[in-house]
């Protein structure tokens, strides 16, 4: 299945909703906004026809020195998930 990647403005709110549903992320502090890595998310359905994926990541997206938003990244690939987690972990 093809990975899904979408820029979003409500990443923290989305992460809070997923945590309210009982999903606990791996959390990495970002420079302006935090990063969230969720696993085993196949039961979560998003709007706009986005199909469920095993891994859901809400990643900080730097816009400039003083602002950022998030990228919603969905994948079924453990390799992609692990690679992104390690990449963002090194940025800390």
HELIX and SHEET records of a PDB file:
HELIX    1   1 UNK A   11  UNK A   20  1                                  10    
HELIX    2   2 UNK A   78  UNK A   90  1                                  13    
SHEET    1   A 5 UNK A   4  UNK A   8  0                                        
SHEET    2   A 5 UNK A  67  UNK A  75 -1                                        
SHEET    3   A 5 UNK A  55  UNK A  64 -1                                        
SHEET    4   A 5 UNK A  35  UNK A  38 -1                                        
SHEET    5   A 5 UNK A  26  UNK A  28 -1                                        
END                                                                             
